[in-house]
Amino acid sequence: MVQAPVLFPLAAVFHIFWLGYTIWANHSEPFPGIIWLQVLWITAFTALWLWACTMNRKGAWGYIALTVADLVLYLCARNRLVSELYVSNIIFIDVLLSLGLLFYLKKME
């Protein structure tokens, strides 16, 4: 079994921290509101990253696919407000982490 590099658990802690911060920052907004899409994005990224931390290829590919979908949405949004509402607020960090996952993909089970 291949051990995950140090970057993986550190990024997992960052994702969990950012999920908590996003929930705390939006706690005054009504729950079924559009602003809660940020929480949904971060929750999906956190779950997939934790799955990738187990050196599972499906988790890594899921994280990469979610990052690509988020990046396409970011690049296609013509309006800054749409981009802020519908795109993850840590998209560039997700892109860098996806590149790291691509580097370690052959070592995963």
ABEGO torsion letter per residue (X at the ends): XBBBBAAAAAAAAAAAAAAAAAAAAAAABBAABAAAAAAAAAAAAAAAAAAAAAGBAAAAAAAAAAAAAAAAAAAABABAAAAAAABBAAAAAAAAAAAAAAAAAAABX
